[in-house]
Amino acid sequence: MRVLLIYCHPDPQSFAAAIRDTAMGVLTHAGHDVRLVDLYAIGFDPVMSRAERR
C-alpha cells in the first residue's frame, strides 16, 4: 500500500516527531511504500492571502 504521511511541527525533537518516526518505521517494516511531506521543511504557509482566494 502507498502511504502519504503529512507532518507539521516546528520542533524536530518533539513528541510529534517521535510519533512520525515510529509510524514511518512500522509502516515501512510492514512493506508499505511510505512518503513523508514535512510542511515546515518545505516552508508551507497555511495562510491564504486575499489575492489567492480570487
PQR file with spaces between the fields and no chain letter, atoms N, CA, C, O and H, PARSE charges and radii, in Angstrom:
ATOM       1  N    MET     1       0.845   -1.170    0.000 -0.4000 1.5000
ATOM       2  CA   MET     1       0.000    0.000    0.000 -0.0000 2.0000
ATOM       3  C    MET     1       0.895    1.239    0.000  0.5500 1.7000
ATOM       4  O    MET     1       1.946    1.254    0.639 -0.5500 1.4000
ATOM       5  N    ARG     2       0.477    2.255   -0.707 -0.4000 1.5000
ATOM       6  CA   ARG     2       1.201    3.524   -0.702 -0.0000 2.0000
ATOM       7  C    ARG     2       0.594    4.426    0.373  0.5500 1.7000
ATOM       8  O    ARG     2      -0.623    4.598    0.439 -0.5500 1.4000
ATOM       9  H    ARG     2      -0.378    2.243   -1.226  0.4000 1.0000
ATOM      10  N    VAL     3       1.455    4.996    1.209 -0.4000 1.5000
ATOM      11  CA   VAL     3       1.013    5.830    2.324 -0.0000 2.0000
ATOM      12  C    VAL     3       1.690    7.186    2.223  0.5500 1.7000
ATOM      13  O    VAL     3       2.905    7.269    2.050 -0.5500 1.4000
ATOM      14  H    VAL     3       2.444    4.856    1.155  0.4000 1.0000
ATOM      15  N    LEU     4       0.901    8.250    2.333 -0.4000 1.5000
ATOM      16  CA   LEU     4       1.438    9.601    2.394 -0.0000 2.0000
ATOM      17  C    LEU     4       1.262   10.090    3.823  0.5500 1.7000
ATOM      18  O    LEU     4       0.138   10.236    4.303 -0.5500 1.4000
ATOM      19  H    LEU     4      -0.087    8.182    2.474  0.4000 1.0000
ATOM      20  N    LEU     5       2.371   10.342    4.497 -0.4000 1.5000
ATOM      21  CA   LEU     5       2.358   10.818    5.877 -0.0000 2.0000
ATOM      22  C    LEU     5       2.656   12.310    5.856  0.5500 1.7000
ATOM      23  O    LEU     5       3.734   12.729    5.436 -0.5500 1.4000
ATOM      24  H    LEU     5       3.284   10.224    4.107  0.4000 1.0000
ATOM      25  N    ILE     6       1.703   13.106    6.307 -0.4000 1.5000
ATOM      26  CA   ILE     6       1.871   14.558    6.329 -0.0000 2.0000
ATOM      27  C    ILE     6       2.173   14.966    7.760  0.5500 1.7000
ATOM      28  O    ILE     6       1.415   14.671    8.684 -0.5500 1.4000
ATOM      29  H    ILE     6       0.827   12.766    6.649  0.4000 1.0000
ATOM      30  N    TYR     7       3.294   15.649    7.922 -0.4000 1.5000
ATOM      31  CA   TYR     7       3.803   16.020    9.242 -0.0000 2.0000
ATOM      32  C    TYR     7       3.953   17.533    9.313  0.5500 1.7000
ATOM      33  O    TYR     7       4.401   18.167    8.358 -0.5500 1.4000
ATOM      34  H    TYR     7       3.910   15.888    7.172  0.4000 1.0000
ATOM      35  N    CYS     8       3.573   18.110   10.458 -0.4000 1.5000
ATOM      36  CA   CYS     8       3.680   19.561   10.607 -0.0000 2.0000
ATOM      37  C    CYS     8       3.949   19.900   12.077  0.5500 1.7000
ATOM      38  O    CYS     8       3.027   19.935   12.892 -0.5500 1.4000
ATOM      39  H    CYS     8       3.209   17.596   11.234  0.4000 1.0000
ATOM      40  N    HIS     9       5.204   20.146   12.400 -0.4000 1.5000
ATOM      41  CA   HIS     9       5.587   20.562   13.754 -0.0000 2.0000
ATOM      42  C    HIS     9       6.914   21.294   13.657  0.5500 1.7000
ATOM      43  O    HIS     9       7.823   20.839   12.962 -0.5500 1.4000
ATOM      44  H    HIS     9       5.953   20.118   11.738  0.4000 1.0000
ATOM      45  N    PRO    10       7.038   22.434   14.353 -0.5600 1.5000
ATOM      46  CA   PRO    10       8.266   23.231   14.221  0.2800 2.0000
ATOM      47  C    PRO    10       9.496   22.649   14.914  0.5500 1.7000
ATOM      48  O    PRO    10      10.621   22.990   14.549 -0.5500 1.4000
ATOM      49  N    ASP    11       9.306   21.780   15.904 -0.4000 1.5000
ATOM      50  CA   ASP    11      10.432   21.254   16.681 -0.0000 2.0000
ATOM      51  C    ASP    11      10.778   19.837   16.227  0.5500 1.7000
ATOM      52  O    ASP    11       9.986   18.918   16.436 -0.5500 1.4000
ATOM      53  H    ASP    11       8.392   21.504   16.200  0.4000 1.0000
ATOM      54  N    PRO    12      11.941   19.642   15.612 -0.5600 1.5000
ATOM      55  CA   PRO    12      12.305   18.304   15.131  0.2800 2.0000
ATOM      56  C    PRO    12      12.564   17.290   16.249  0.5500 1.7000
ATOM      57  O    PRO    12      12.683   16.096   15.976 -0.5500 1.4000
ATOM      58  N    GLN    13      12.652   17.743   17.490 -0.4000 1.5000
ATOM      59  CA   GLN    13      12.877   16.843   18.624 -0.0000 2.0000
ATOM      60  C    GLN    13      11.606   16.635   19.452  0.5500 1.7000
ATOM      61  O    GLN    13      11.683   16.173   20.590 -0.5500 1.4000
ATOM      62  H    GLN    13      12.555   18.714   17.711  0.4000 1.0000
ATOM      63  N    SER    14      10.460   16.965   18.904 -0.4000 1.5000
ATOM      64  CA   SER    14       9.193   16.906   19.638 -0.0000 2.0000
ATOM      65  C    SER    14       8.659   15.475   19.761  0.5500 1.7000
ATOM      66  O    SER    14       9.150   14.545   19.121 -0.5500 1.4000
ATOM      67  H    SER    14      10.397   17.340   17.979  0.4000 1.0000
ATOM      68  N    PHE    15       7.651   15.341   20.596 -0.4000 1.5000
ATOM      69  CA   PHE    15       6.945   14.067   20.726 -0.0000 2.0000
ATOM      70  C    PHE    15       6.273   13.712   19.399  0.5500 1.7000
ATOM      71  O    PHE    15       6.219   12.545   19.012 -0.5500 1.4000
ATOM      72  H    PHE    15       7.253   16.096   21.117  0.4000 1.0000
ATOM      73  N    ALA    16       5.763   14.728   18.711 -0.4000 1.5000
ATOM      74  CA   ALA    16       5.147   14.501   17.397 -0.0000 2.0000
ATOM      75  C    ALA    16       6.162   13.913   16.414  0.5500 1.7000
ATOM      76  O    ALA    16       5.811   13.065   15.594 -0.5500 1.4000
ATOM      77  H    ALA    16       5.806   15.676   19.025  0.4000 1.0000
ATOM      78  N    ALA    17       7.406   14.358   16.494 -0.4000 1.5000
ATOM      79  CA   ALA    17       8.459   13.813   15.625 -0.0000 2.0000
ATOM      80  C    ALA    17       8.724   12.348   15.962  0.5500 1.7000
ATOM      81  O    ALA    17       8.978   11.536   15.071 -0.5500 1.4000
ATOM      82  H    ALA    17       7.690   15.048   17.160  0.4000 1.0000
ATOM      83  N    ALA    18       8.665   12.017   17.242 -0.4000 1.5000
ATOM      84  CA   ALA    18       8.855   10.619   17.647 -0.0000 2.0000
ATOM      85  C    ALA    18       7.722    9.743   17.113  0.5500 1.7000
ATOM      86  O    ALA    18       7.954    8.615   16.679 -0.5500 1.4000
ATOM      87  H    ALA    18       8.459   12.676   17.965  0.4000 1.0000
ATOM      88  N    ILE    19       6.503   10.266   17.148 -0.4000 1.5000
ATOM      89  CA   ILE    19       5.360    9.530   16.594 -0.0000 2.0000
ATOM      90  C    ILE    19       5.530    9.362   15.083  0.5500 1.7000
ATOM      91  O    ILE    19       5.274    8.287   14.542 -0.5500 1.4000
ATOM      92  H    ILE    19       6.314   11.183   17.500  0.4000 1.0000
ATOM      93  N    ARG    20       5.963   10.430   14.405 -0.4000 1.5000
ATOM      94  CA   ARG    20       6.229   10.369   12.960 -0.0000 2.0000
ATOM      95  C    ARG    20       7.236    9.266   12.649  0.5500 1.7000
ATOM      96  O    ARG    20       7.011    8.437   11.766 -0.5500 1.4000
ATOM      97  H    ARG    20       6.171   11.303   14.845  0.4000 1.0000
ATOM      98  N    ASP    21       8.344    9.264   13.380 -0.4000 1.5000
ATOM      99  CA   ASP    21       9.397    8.276   13.142 -0.0000 2.0000
ATOM     100  C    ASP    21       8.907    6.854   13.391  0.5500 1.7000
ATOM     101  O    ASP    21       9.240    5.934   12.644 -0.5500 1.4000
ATOM     102  H    ASP    21       8.527    9.937   14.097  0.4000 1.0000
ATOM     103  N    THR    22       8.116    6.681   14.445 -0.4000 1.5000
ATOM     104  CA   THR    22       7.566    5.364   14.757 -0.0000 2.0000
ATOM     105  C    THR    22       6.617    4.906   13.657  0.5500 1.7000
ATOM     106  O    THR    22       6.686    3.762   13.206 -0.5500 1.4000
ATOM     107  H    THR    22       7.845    7.429   15.052  0.4000 1.0000
ATOM     108  N    ALA    23       5.738    5.794   13.229 -0.4000 1.5000
ATOM     109  CA   ALA    23       4.794    5.452   12.155 -0.0000 2.0000
ATOM     110  C    ALA    23       5.534    5.097   10.874  0.5500 1.7000
ATOM     111  O    ALA    23       5.191    4.122   10.204 -0.5500 1.4000
ATOM     112  H    ALA    23       5.682    6.723   13.595  0.4000 1.0000
ATOM     113  N    MET    24       6.544    5.884   10.533 -0.4000 1.5000
ATOM     114  CA   MET    24       7.336    5.603    9.328 -0.0000 2.0000
ATOM     115  C    MET    24       7.988    4.228    9.425  0.5500 1.7000
ATOM     116  O    MET    24       7.963    3.454    8.469 -0.5500 1.4000
ATOM     117  H    MET    24       6.822    6.675   11.077  0.4000 1.0000
ATOM     118  N    GLY    25       8.570    3.930   10.582 -0.4000 1.5000
ATOM     119  CA   GLY    25       9.246    2.649   10.768 -0.0000 2.0000
ATOM     120  C    GLY    25       8.305    1.463   10.705  0.5500 1.7000
ATOM     121  O    GLY    25       8.597    0.467   10.043 -0.5500 1.4000
ATOM     122  H    GLY    25       8.590    4.559   11.359  0.4000 1.0000
ATOM     123  N    VAL    26       7.181    1.563   11.388 -0.4000 1.5000
ATOM     124  CA   VAL    26       6.214    0.461   11.424 -0.0000 2.0000
ATOM     125  C    VAL    26       5.632    0.215   10.032  0.5500 1.7000
ATOM     126  O    VAL    26       5.531   -0.928    9.587 -0.5500 1.4000
ATOM     127  H    VAL    26       6.944    2.372   11.926  0.4000 1.0000
ATOM     128  N    LEU    27       5.255    1.285    9.359 -0.4000 1.5000
ATOM     129  CA   LEU    27       4.668    1.135    8.023 -0.0000 2.0000
ATOM     130  C    LEU    27       5.677    0.578    7.019  0.5500 1.7000
ATOM     131  O    LEU    27       5.341   -0.284    6.207 -0.5500 1.4000
ATOM     132  H    LEU    27       5.337    2.213    9.721  0.4000 1.0000
ATOM     133  N    THR    28       6.907    1.073    7.079 -0.4000 1.5000
ATOM     134  CA   THR    28       7.952    0.588    6.174 -0.0000 2.0000
ATOM     135  C    THR    28       8.260   -0.881    6.445  0.5500 1.7000
ATOM     136  O    THR    28       8.402   -1.679    5.519 -0.5500 1.4000
ATOM     137  H    THR    28       7.179    1.774    7.738  0.4000 1.0000
ATOM     138  N    HIS    29       8.361   -1.228    7.728 -0.4000 1.5000
ATOM     139  CA   HIS    29       8.641   -2.611    8.111 -0.0000 2.0000
ATOM     140  C    HIS    29       7.531   -3.556    7.631  0.5500 1.7000
ATOM     141  O    HIS    29       7.789   -4.715    7.309 -0.5500 1.4000
ATOM     142  H    HIS    29       8.245   -0.580    8.481  0.4000 1.0000
ATOM     143  N    ALA    30       6.304   -3.049    7.588 -0.4000 1.5000
ATOM     144  CA   ALA    30       5.169   -3.860    7.138 -0.0000 2.0000
ATOM     145  C    ALA    30       5.102   -3.958    5.613  0.5500 1.7000
ATOM     146  O    ALA    30       4.213   -4.610    5.066 -0.5500 1.4000
ATOM     147  H    ALA    30       6.094   -2.107    7.850  0.4000 1.0000
ATOM     148  N    GLY    31       6.043   -3.308    4.934 -0.4000 1.5000
ATOM     149  CA   GLY    31       6.114   -3.434    3.484 -0.0000 2.0000
ATOM     150  C    GLY    31       5.412   -2.349    2.693  0.5500 1.7000
ATOM     151  O    GLY    31       5.275   -2.456    1.474 -0.5500 1.4000
ATOM     152  H    GLY    31       6.765   -2.777    5.378  0.4000 1.0000
ATOM     153  N    HIS    32       4.970   -1.310    3.372 -0.4000 1.5000
ATOM     154  CA   HIS    32       4.276   -0.224    2.686 -0.0000 2.0000
ATOM     155  C    HIS    32       5.272    0.755    2.061  0.5500 1.7000
ATOM     156  O    HIS    32       6.389    0.919    2.551 -0.5500 1.4000
ATOM     157  H    HIS    32       5.081   -1.223    4.362  0.4000 1.0000
ATOM     158  N    ASP    33       4.856    1.394    0.986 -0.4000 1.5000
ATOM     159  CA   ASP    33       5.638    2.445    0.337 -0.0000 2.0000
ATOM     160  C    ASP    33       5.233    3.756    1.003  0.5500 1.7000
ATOM     161  O    ASP    33       4.154    4.284    0.734 -0.5500 1.4000
ATOM     162  H    ASP    33       3.949    1.260    0.587  0.4000 1.0000
ATOM     163  N    VAL    34       6.096    4.282    1.873 -0.4000 1.5000
ATOM     164  CA   VAL    34       5.755    5.450    2.686 -0.0000 2.0000
ATOM     165  C    VAL    34       6.482    6.681    2.172  0.5500 1.7000
ATOM     166  O    VAL    34       7.692    6.659    1.948 -0.5500 1.4000
ATOM     167  H    VAL    34       6.973    3.853    2.092  0.4000 1.0000
ATOM     168  N    ARG    35       5.731    7.745    1.992 -0.4000 1.5000
ATOM     169  CA   ARG    35       6.306    9.036    1.607 -0.0000 2.0000
ATOM     170  C    ARG    35       5.941   10.044    2.681  0.5500 1.7000
ATOM     171  O    ARG    35       4.820   10.055    3.191 -0.5500 1.4000
ATOM     172  H    ARG    35       4.748    7.764    2.174  0.4000 1.0000
ATOM     173  N    LEU    36       6.899   10.885    3.015 -0.4000 1.5000
ATOM     174  CA   LEU    36       6.711   11.890    4.056 -0.0000 2.0000
ATOM     175  C    LEU    36       6.706   13.277    3.436  0.5500 1.7000
ATOM     176  O    LEU    36       7.563   13.608    2.617 -0.5500 1.4000
ATOM     177  H    LEU    36       7.809   10.877    2.602  0.4000 1.0000
ATOM     178  N    VAL    37       5.726   14.087    3.837 -0.4000 1.5000
ATOM     179  CA   VAL    37       5.709   15.505    3.490 -0.0000 2.0000
ATOM     180  C    VAL    37       5.801   16.263    4.812  0.5500 1.7000
ATOM     181  O    VAL    37       4.884   16.215    5.632 -0.5500 1.4000
ATOM     182  H    VAL    37       5.030   13.818    4.502  0.4000 1.0000
ATOM     183  N    ASP    38       6.918   16.960    5.009 -0.4000 1.5000
ATOM     184  CA   ASP    38       7.143   17.761    6.212 -0.0000 2.0000
ATOM     185  C    ASP    38       6.831   19.211    5.849  0.5500 1.7000
ATOM     186  O    ASP    38       7.619   19.869    5.169 -0.5500 1.4000
ATOM     187  H    ASP    38       7.663   16.998    4.343  0.4000 1.0000
ATOM     188  N    LEU    39       5.693   19.700    6.298 -0.4000 1.5000
ATOM     189  CA   LEU    39       5.231   21.025    5.895 -0.0000 2.0000
ATOM     190  C    LEU    39       6.158   22.142    6.361  0.5500 1.7000
ATOM     191  O    LEU    39       6.326   23.131    5.648 -0.5500 1.4000
ATOM     192  H    LEU    39       5.053   19.166    6.850  0.4000 1.0000
ATOM     193  N    TYR    40       6.759   22.010    7.533 -0.4000 1.5000
ATOM     194  CA   TYR    40       7.710   23.034    7.989 -0.0000 2.0000
ATOM     195  C    TYR    40       8.975   23.013    7.148  0.5500 1.7000
ATOM     196  O    TYR    40       9.533   24.067    6.843 -0.5500 1.4000
ATOM     197  H    TYR    40       6.623   21.206    8.112  0.4000 1.0000
ATOM     198  N    ALA    41       9.426   21.845    6.775 -0.4000 1.5000
ATOM     199  CA   ALA    41      10.665   21.725    5.998 -0.0000 2.0000
ATOM     200  C    ALA    41      10.530   22.343    4.608  0.5500 1.7000
ATOM     201  O    ALA    41      11.508   22.843    4.054 -0.5500 1.4000
ATOM     202  H    ALA    41       8.973   20.989    7.022  0.4000 1.0000
ATOM     203  N    ILE    42       9.325   22.310    4.046 -0.4000 1.5000
ATOM     204  CA   ILE    42       9.135   22.880    2.711 -0.0000 2.0000
ATOM     205  C    ILE    42       8.645   24.325    2.761  0.5500 1.7000
ATOM     206  O    ILE    42       8.387   24.929    1.720 -0.5500 1.4000
ATOM     207  H    ILE    42       8.530   21.904    4.497  0.4000 1.0000
ATOM     208  N    GLY    43       8.515   24.885    3.973 -0.4000 1.5000
ATOM     209  CA   GLY    43       8.117   26.283    4.110 -0.0000 2.0000
ATOM     210  C    GLY    43       6.654   26.546    3.805  0.5500 1.7000
ATOM     211  O    GLY    43       6.307   27.636    3.350 -0.5500 1.4000
ATOM     212  H    GLY    43       8.725   24.394    4.818  0.4000 1.0000
ATOM     213  N    PHE    44       5.801   25.582    4.044 -0.4000 1.5000
ATOM     214  CA   PHE    44       4.375   25.728    3.774 -0.0000 2.0000
ATOM     215  C    PHE    44       3.784   26.850    4.617  0.5500 1.7000
ATOM     216  O    PHE    44       4.004   26.911    5.826 -0.5500 1.4000
ATOM     217  H    PHE    44       6.083   24.696    4.413  0.4000 1.0000
ATOM     218  N    ASP    45       3.036   27.732    3.973 -0.4000 1.5000
ATOM     219  CA   ASP    45       2.345   28.828    4.666 -0.0000 2.0000
ATOM     220  C    ASP    45       0.846   28.550    4.600  0.5500 1.7000
ATOM     221  O    ASP    45       0.257   28.600    3.520 -0.5500 1.4000
ATOM     222  H    ASP    45       2.857   27.683    2.991  0.4000 1.0000
ATOM     223  N    PRO    46       0.216   28.254    5.751 -0.5600 1.5000
ATOM     224  CA   PRO    46      -1.194   27.885    5.743  0.2800 2.0000
ATOM     225  C    PRO    46      -2.148   29.069    5.573  0.5500 1.7000
ATOM     226  O    PRO    46      -3.357   28.873    5.446 -0.5500 1.4000
ATOM     227  N    VAL    47      -1.622   30.283    5.569 -0.4000 1.5000
ATOM     228  CA   VAL    47      -2.477   31.463    5.483 -0.0000 2.0000
ATOM     229  C    VAL    47      -2.674   31.844    4.014  0.5500 1.7000
ATOM     230  O    VAL    47      -1.715   32.122    3.294 -0.5500 1.4000
ATOM     231  H    VAL    47      -0.640   30.443    5.672  0.4000 1.0000
ATOM     232  N    MET    48      -3.926   31.852    3.591 -0.4000 1.5000
ATOM     233  CA   MET    48      -4.245   32.223    2.213 -0.0000 2.0000
ATOM     234  C    MET    48      -4.463   33.734    2.142  0.5500 1.7000
ATOM     235  O    MET    48      -5.226   34.303    2.922 -0.5500 1.4000
ATOM     236  H    MET    48      -4.706   31.626    4.175  0.4000 1.0000
ATOM     237  N    SER    49      -3.787   34.361    1.207 -0.4000 1.5000
ATOM     238  CA   SER    49      -3.953   35.810    1.040 -0.0000 2.0000
ATOM     239  C    SER    49      -5.261   36.105    0.312  0.5500 1.7000
ATOM     240  O    SER    49      -5.879   35.207   -0.261 -0.5500 1.4000
ATOM     241  H    SER    49      -3.167   33.899    0.573  0.4000 1.0000
ATOM     242  N    ARG    50      -5.671   37.354    0.339 -0.4000 1.5000
ATOM     243  CA   ARG    50      -6.892   37.738   -0.376 -0.0000 2.0000
ATOM     244  C    ARG    50      -6.736   37.518   -1.876  0.5500 1.7000
ATOM     245  O    ARG    50      -7.684   37.112   -2.549 -0.5500 1.4000
ATOM     246  H    ARG    50      -5.170   38.083    0.804  0.4000 1.0000
ATOM     247  N    ALA    51      -5.542   37.785   -2.396 -0.4000 1.5000
ATOM     248  CA   ALA    51      -5.302   37.594   -3.830 -0.0000 2.0000
ATOM     249  C    ALA    51      -5.412   36.118   -4.220  0.5500 1.7000
ATOM     250  O    ALA    51      -5.907   35.796   -5.300 -0.5500 1.4000
ATOM     251  H    ALA    51      -4.773   38.114   -1.849  0.4000 1.0000
ATOM     252  N    GLU    52      -4.955   35.228   -3.350 -0.4000 1.5000
ATOM     253  CA   GLU    52      -5.020   33.795   -3.638 -0.0000 2.0000
ATOM     254  C    GLU    52      -6.457   33.272   -3.603  0.5500 1.7000
ATOM     255  O    GLU    52      -6.772   32.275   -4.253 -0.5500 1.4000
ATOM     256  H    GLU    52      -4.553   35.489   -2.472  0.4000 1.0000
ATOM     257  N    ARG    53      -7.311   33.930   -2.859 -0.4000 1.5000
ATOM     258  CA   ARG    53      -8.703   33.500   -2.753 -0.0000 2.0000
ATOM     259  C    ARG    53      -9.487   33.788   -4.016  0.5500 1.7000
ATOM     260  O    ARG    53     -10.543   33.193   -4.231 -0.5500 1.4000
ATOM     261  H    ARG    53      -7.055   34.739   -2.331  0.4000 1.0000
ATOM     262  N    ARG    54      -9.004   34.679   -4.850 -0.4000 1.5000
ATOM     263  CA   ARG    54      -9.736   35.082   -6.068 -0.0000 2.0000
ATOM     264  C    ARG    54      -9.426   34.211   -7.222  0.5500 1.7000
ATOM     265  O    ARG    54      -9.958   34.417   -8.312 -0.5500 1.4000
ATOM     266  H    ARG    54      -8.146   35.163   -4.675  0.4000 1.0000
